[in-house]
Amino acid sequence: MTSRDRDFGPGAAIALTLGSALLWGVAHVATDRRKTGFALMVTYVLVLAVIITAVTAFGTKVLALAVQPLWLTVFSVALAALALAWSAVIVRSFVLVRPRRSNAVGRVLTATFTAALCALVLVPTAYAARLAYVSHDVVDSIFTADMTPIVADDPWNGAARINVLLIGADSAPGRPGVRTDSMTVASVDTATGNTTLFGLPRNLEHVQMPRGPARRRFPQGFTGDGPDTPGLLNEVFQYAEDYPETVPGVRRGQRGPDLLKRTVSDILGIPVTYYAMVDMKGFAQIIDAMGGVKVTIKQPIVYGKYREGLLSAGTRKLSGQEALWFGRSRTDSDDYVRMGRQKCLLYAVAKQADPVTVLNSFEKLAAATKRAISTDVPQNLLPPFIELSDRVKHARIRSLSFVPPLINTAAPDWSLIRAKVAKALADRPAVRAPGQPRAGATVQGYDRPIALDAACH
């Protein structure tokens, strides 16, 4: 009897099939098909080495590819091909070492074990391909397609900083439209990742509109949509959507972001290039999808028009609805306290959205994200933004909010705001070492600074 015709019992057949699943070619070598076996082993080791190297040495680069629809499609096809090849090796290994026909029980046992091994390979890869498909859908739904090529070495076209307007939008029954109750500009140094957050209160009055139709309509500053509205900064977004003549040539859905970006740009004296807006109700769905968010409530928070709810003090996990009230309530407090809570809430969600949580609730999170987030960041800039976010992790994040007593919201000193912004951006803190705690805004010249870690504990 040759080794190719060797009679393997059920135990040996199962062991060799399992060995071939863990290292391709084991069963082939055991049956004297050494050339094929060693070729499969080398192929397996090379594939494994490529995957490990990509994840460990080029993690950020790989993540950047994962936000590009074309590469998501390539990843799905490659994953399916790998799963089929792996399953084919397992099945072929079983055929080589299965017990003889006379051993019917042994054949059934090894066949069942082989089917289970194939399922262990196919099910996770099918799920991963499903996640890639869902990711593709999310990217296509949220980010605009832009075929304009970017320069790999300088995706920011020489800009030293990139400024993004982060908006928290809210609506309420009986109040038409959307109010941008949370507005923060993140100014990121494209070389170092050092970031300064500029918080603008919702109730800034008499805001100077950008040059053009909007300023001609409000030459003395924005006064809102008639005598029944207070004419605050948080109304500019919806006003542009309701009155397209103030932003000619801009399509519906982008009029509000366009006018608000240009308005905020004039207030701060820096160009605001992109925006990202989170709908607060959708944000609550995101929190529910990730199983809640843990925050520390320093003082009891009463919420509701008729004080129908209470969030007691202490560290606790909030549901989406409770988190919504945590970030929204102004009962027994004011806009500025609420601004601080909103920053804490965003920080807590970002910190607690670990990979395991994201994977466990990926499809729910994806569906909620599509409903909750809108932006004008183009798809072709997503890889540079991913790489920039990696720099931000190891950089300083400082915050400056233009609230009383620094700024009188009823009669803002626009020159002072722009001077404070210029001074803040002129200060260049050093990049922190990995593992070093983030520092707050302790640079001289900052008024009422907010240290993200300290403010949320």
C-alpha positions in Angstrom: 0.0 0.0 0.0 1.5 3.4 -1.0 1.2 6.5 1.1 -1.2 7.9 -1.4 -3.5 5.0 -0.8 -2.9 4.9 3.0 -6.0 4.0 5.0 -6.6 6.8 7.5 -9.0 6.3 10.4 -11.5 9.0 11.4 -9.2 10.5 14.0 -6.3 10.8 11.7 -8.5 12.1 8.9 -10.0 14.8 11.1 -6.6 15.8 12.5 -5.1 16.1 8.9 -8.1 18.0 7.6 -7.9 20.4 10.6 -4.2 20.7 10.0 -4.8 21.6 6.4 -7.3 24.3 7.4 -4.7 25.8 9.8 -1.8 25.4 7.4 -2.6 24.6 3.7 -0.9 21.5 2.3 -0.6 19.3 5.5 -2.9 16.6 4.1 -1.1 16.7 0.7 2.3 16.2 2.3 0.9 13.4 4.4 -0.2 11.6 1.2 3.1 12.1 -0.6 1.9 15.0 -2.7 4.8 17.0 -1.5 5.2 19.5 -4.4 1.6 20.5 -4.2 1.6 20.5 -0.4 4.7 22.7 -0.1 3.3 25.1 -2.8 0.1 25.4 -0.8 2.1 26.0 2.4 4.2 28.8 0.8 1.1 30.4 -0.7 -0.6 30.3 2.7 2.3 31.8 4.6 2.7 34.6 2.0 -1.0 35.5 2.2 -0.9 35.5 6.0 2.3 37.6 5.9 0.7 40.2 3.6 -2.4 40.4 5.8 -0.4 40.8 9.1 2.0 43.3 7.5 -0.9 45.4 6.1 -2.7 45.5 9.4 0.3 46.1 11.7 2.7 48.2 9.6 0.2 50.0 7.3 -2.9 50.2 9.5 -3.7 53.8 8.7 -3.1 53.3 5.0 -5.4 50.2 5.0 -8.0 52.1 6.9 -7.8 54.9 4.3 -8.5 52.4 1.5 -11.5 51.1 3.5 -13.3 54.4 3.0 -13.0 54.3 -0.8 -15.9 52.6 -2.6 -13.7 51.1 -5.3 -11.3 49.5 -2.7 -14.3 48.3 -0.7 -15.5 46.4 -3.8 -12.0 45.0 -4.4 -11.8 44.0 -0.8 -15.2 42.2 -1.0 -14.1 40.3 -4.2 -10.7 39.4 -2.7 -12.3 38.2 0.5 -14.8 36.0 -1.4 -12.0 34.5 -3.5 -9.9 33.8 -0.4 -12.8 32.1 1.3 -13.6 29.9 -1.7 -9.9 29.0 -2.1 -9.6 28.1 1.6 -12.8 26.0 1.5 -11.5 24.2 -1.6 -8.2 23.3 0.2 -10.2 22.0 3.1 -12.5 19.9 0.9 -9.6 18.6 -1.2 -7.7 17.6 2.0 -10.8 15.7 3.2 -11.0 13.8 -0.1 -7.3 12.8 0.2 -7.5 11.5 3.8 -11.1 10.4 4.3 -11.7 6.8 5.6 -12.5 4.0 3.1 -16.0 3.4 1.9 -16.3 0.5 4.2 -16.0 2.8 7.2 -19.3 4.5 6.8 -19.4 6.0 10.3 -15.9 7.4 9.9 -16.8 9.0 6.6 -19.9 10.7 8.0 -17.9 12.0 11.0 -15.1 13.4 8.8 -17.5 14.8 6.3 -19.5 16.6 9.0 -16.3 17.9 10.5 -15.2 19.2 7.1 -18.5 20.9 6.5 -18.2 22.6 9.9 -14.6 23.8 9.0 -15.8 25.2 5.7 -18.6 27.0 7.6 -16.1 28.5 10.0 -14.3 29.9 7.0 -17.2 31.0 4.9 -19.5 32.6 7.5 -17.0 35.1 8.9 -15.8 36.0 5.5 -19.3 36.4 4.2 -20.0 38.7 7.2 -16.9 40.7 6.5 -18.0 41.0 2.9 -21.4 42.2 4.1 -19.7 44.8 6.3 -17.7 46.0 3.3 -21.0 46.3 1.3 -22.6 48.2 4.1 -19.6 50.5 4.4 -19.7 51.1 0.7 -23.3 52.1 1.0 -22.6 54.5 3.9 -19.7 56.2 2.1 -21.8 56.6 -1.0 -24.8 57.9 1.0 -22.9 60.4 3.2 -20.0 61.6 1.1 -20.2 63.3 -2.3 -18.5 61.7 -5.2 -15.8 63.9 -6.7 -13.6 62.9 -9.6 -11.2 65.8 -9.2 -7.8 64.2 -8.7 -5.8 65.1 -5.6 -2.0 65.3 -5.3 -0.9 62.4 -3.0 1.9 64.4 -1.4 -0.2 67.5 -0.8 -4.0 66.7 -0.7 -4.6 70.0 1.0 -3.2 72.1 -1.8 -0.6 73.7 0.4 -3.0 74.8 3.1 -1.3 74.9 6.5 -4.6 74.3 8.3 -7.9 72.7 7.4 -11.0 74.2 9.0 -14.2 72.1 9.4 -17.5 73.4 10.8 -19.0 70.8 13.1 -22.7 71.3 13.6 -25.2 69.8 16.0 -28.7 70.3 14.5 -31.9 70.1 16.3 -35.6 70.4 15.6 -38.7 70.3 17.7 -42.5 69.8 17.3 -44.2 73.0 16.3 -41.0 74.6 15.2 -40.4 74.1 11.4 -36.9 73.5 10.1 -33.6 72.9 11.7 -31.8 75.0 14.2 -28.0 74.6 14.5 -27.8 74.8 18.2 -24.2 73.5 18.4 -21.5 75.1 16.2 -17.8 74.4 16.5 -15.0 74.9 14.0 -12.2 72.4 14.2 -9.0 74.0 12.9 -6.4 71.3 12.3 -2.8 71.8 11.4 -2.3 69.6 8.4 1.4 68.9 9.3 1.2 68.1 13.0 -2.5 67.4 13.7 -2.6 70.0 16.4 -6.2 71.1 16.7 -8.0 74.1 18.1 -11.8 74.0 18.6 -13.6 77.3 18.3 -17.1 77.1 19.9 -19.7 79.6 18.8 -22.9 80.0 20.9 -26.2 79.6 19.2 -27.5 83.0 20.4 -25.0 85.4 18.8 -27.0 88.3 17.5 -26.7 90.8 14.6 -24.3 88.5 12.8 -22.7 90.1 9.8 -23.7 88.2 6.7 -21.1 87.3 3.9 -20.9 89.6 0.9 -23.6 89.1 -1.7 -27.4 88.8 -1.6 -27.5 87.8 2.1 -25.6 91.0 3.2 -27.7 93.2 0.9 -30.8 91.8 2.6 -29.3 92.3 6.1 -26.8 95.2 5.8 -26.9 95.8 9.6 -26.6 92.2 10.5 -28.9 89.1 10.5 -32.3 89.8 12.1 -34.1 86.6 11.2 -37.3 85.7 9.4 -39.6 88.5 10.6 -40.5 90.0 14.0 -41.4 86.6 15.5 -37.8 85.3 15.3 -35.0 86.5 17.5 -32.5 86.6 14.6 -29.8 84.4 16.2 -26.8 82.6 14.6 -28.6 79.2 14.9 -31.3 80.5 12.4 -29.0 81.2 9.5 -28.9 77.6 8.2 -32.7 77.3 7.9 -33.1 80.8 6.6 -30.9 80.0 3.6 -32.9 76.8 2.9 -36.1 78.8 3.0 -34.9 81.7 0.9 -32.8 80.3 -2.0 -32.3 83.8 -3.4 -29.8 84.5 -0.6 -27.5 81.8 -1.9 -28.1 81.7 -5.7 -26.8 78.8 -7.7 -26.7 76.4 -4.7 -28.9 73.4 -4.6 -31.5 72.6 -2.0 -30.0 70.9 1.1 -26.7 72.7 0.6 -27.9 76.3 0.9 -27.9 76.2 4.6 -24.4 74.7 5.0 -23.0 77.1 2.3 -24.3 80.3 4.0 -23.5 79.1 7.5 -19.9 78.2 6.5 -19.3 81.6 4.9 -21.0 83.4 7.9 -18.8 81.5 10.4 -15.8 82.1 8.3 -16.4 85.9 8.4 -17.0 85.7 12.2 -13.7 83.9 12.9 -11.6 85.4 10.1 -10.5 82.0 8.8 -11.7 80.1 5.7 -14.1 77.3 6.6 -13.8 74.7 3.9 -16.1 71.8 4.9 -18.9 71.0 7.3 -20.2 67.9 9.1 -23.6 68.0 10.6 -25.1 65.6 13.2 -28.9 65.5 13.7 -29.4 65.2 17.4 -32.3 62.7 17.1 -30.2 60.6 14.7 -27.4 60.9 17.2 -29.6 59.4 19.8 -30.2 56.4 17.5 -26.4 56.0 17.1 -26.0 55.9 20.9 -28.8 53.3 21.2 -27.1 51.2 18.4 -23.9 51.1 20.4 -25.7 50.1 23.6 -25.7 53.5 25.4 -23.0 55.9 26.5 -21.4 56.3 29.9 -21.0 59.9 31.2 -20.5 61.6 34.5 -23.3 63.9 35.5 -21.9 66.5 37.9 -25.3 67.9 38.9 -28.8 66.7 38.4 -30.3 67.7 35.1 -33.9 68.5 34.8 -35.4 68.2 31.3 -38.6 68.8 29.4 -40.7 71.8 29.0 -42.8 70.8 32.0 -39.8 69.4 34.0 -41.1 65.9 33.4 -37.7 64.2 33.6 -34.5 64.1 35.7 -31.0 62.8 35.1 -29.5 62.2 38.5 -25.9 63.0 39.3 -23.3 60.3 39.1 -21.6 58.2 36.5 -24.1 56.2 34.6 -24.9 54.8 31.1 -27.4 56.9 29.2 -29.8 55.6 26.5 -30.1 57.6 23.3 -33.1 59.5 24.6 -31.4 60.3 27.9 -28.2 61.4 26.1 -30.3 63.6 23.9 -31.7 65.4 27.0 -28.2 65.5 28.5 -27.0 67.5 25.5 -30.1 69.4 24.9 -31.6 70.5 28.3 -31.3 74.2 29.4 -33.7 73.9 32.3 -32.1 75.5 35.4 -28.9 76.2 33.3 -28.0 78.1 30.1 -26.6 77.7 26.6 -23.0 77.7 27.8 -23.5 74.9 30.2 -25.2 73.0 27.5 -22.4 73.6 25.1 -20.0 72.1 27.6 -22.2 69.0 28.0 -22.5 68.6 24.3 -18.7 68.5 24.0 -18.5 66.0 26.8 -21.2 63.8 25.1 -19.3 63.8 21.7 -16.1 63.0 23.5 -17.6 60.1 25.4 -19.2 58.6 22.3 -15.9 58.8 20.4 -14.0 57.3 23.3 -16.4 54.4 23.9 -17.0 53.5 20.2 -14.3 50.8 20.4 -13.8 48.3 17.5 -15.7 45.5 19.4 -18.7 47.8 20.0 -18.7 49.0 16.4 -18.4 45.5 14.9 -21.2 44.1 17.2 -23.6 46.8 16.1 -22.2 47.7 12.7 -25.3 47.5 10.6 -27.4 49.4 13.2 -24.7 52.0 13.5 -24.4 52.3 9.7 -28.2 52.8 9.3 -28.3 55.4 12.1 -25.2 57.2 10.8 -26.8 57.5 7.3 -29.8 59.2 8.9 -27.9 61.3 11.4 -24.9 62.7 9.5 -24.5 65.0 6.5 -21.3 66.6 5.1 -19.7 68.1 2.0 -16.4 66.3 2.5 -15.7 64.6 -0.9 -15.0 60.9 -1.1 -11.6 61.4 -2.6 -10.5 63.3 0.5 -11.5 60.6 2.9 -8.1 58.9 2.8 -6.2 62.1 3.7 -8.7 62.8 6.4 -8.1 59.4 7.9 -4.4 59.9 7.9 -4.8 63.4 9.4 -7.0 62.0 12.2 -4.2 59.6 13.1 -2.0 62.7 13.6 -4.7 64.3 15.7 -4.6 61.3 18.1 -1.0 62.2 19.0 -1.4 66.0 19.0 -2.8 68.7 21.3 -6.5 69.5 21.2 -7.4 72.9 22.7 -10.8 74.6 22.9 -11.8 78.2 23.0 -15.5 79.2 23.3 -16.8 82.7 22.6 -19.2 83.0 25.5 -19.7 85.5 28.2 -17.8 87.2 29.8 -15.4 87.1 26.9 -18.1 87.9 24.4 -21.4 89.7 24.9 -23.7 87.6 22.6 -26.2 90.5 22.3 -23.5 92.9 21.0 -20.5 90.7 19.9 -17.1 92.3 19.4 -16.3 90.8 16.1 -12.8 92.3 16.0 -12.0 90.7 19.4 -13.2 87.3 18.2 -11.0 87.4 15.1 -8.0 88.6 17.2 -8.5 85.8 19.7 -8.6 83.3 16.8 -5.5 84.7 15.2 -3.6 84.5 18.5 -4.8 81.0 19.2 -3.6 79.7 15.8 -0.3 81.6 16.2 0.5 79.5 19.4 2.0 76.2 18.3 2.0 73.6 21.0 4.4 70.7 20.6 3.1 67.3 19.4 2.6 65.1 22.5 4.3 61.7 22.7 2.1 58.6 22.3 0.6 57.7 25.7 1.0 61.2 27.1 -2.3 62.6 28.5 -3.9 65.3 26.4 -3.6 68.8 27.8 -6.3 71.3 27.8 -6.2 74.9 26.5 -3.7 76.3 29.0 -2.0 78.6 26.5 -1.8 82.2 27.6 -4.5 84.4 26.0 -7.3 81.8 26.1 -10.5 82.8 27.9 -12.6 80.1 29.7 -10.6 77.2 28.2 -12.1 73.8 28.1 -9.9 70.7 28.6 -11.8 67.9 27.0 -10.8 65.2 29.5 -11.2 67.3 32.6 -14.5 68.9 31.6 -16.1 65.5 31.1 -15.2 63.7 34.4 
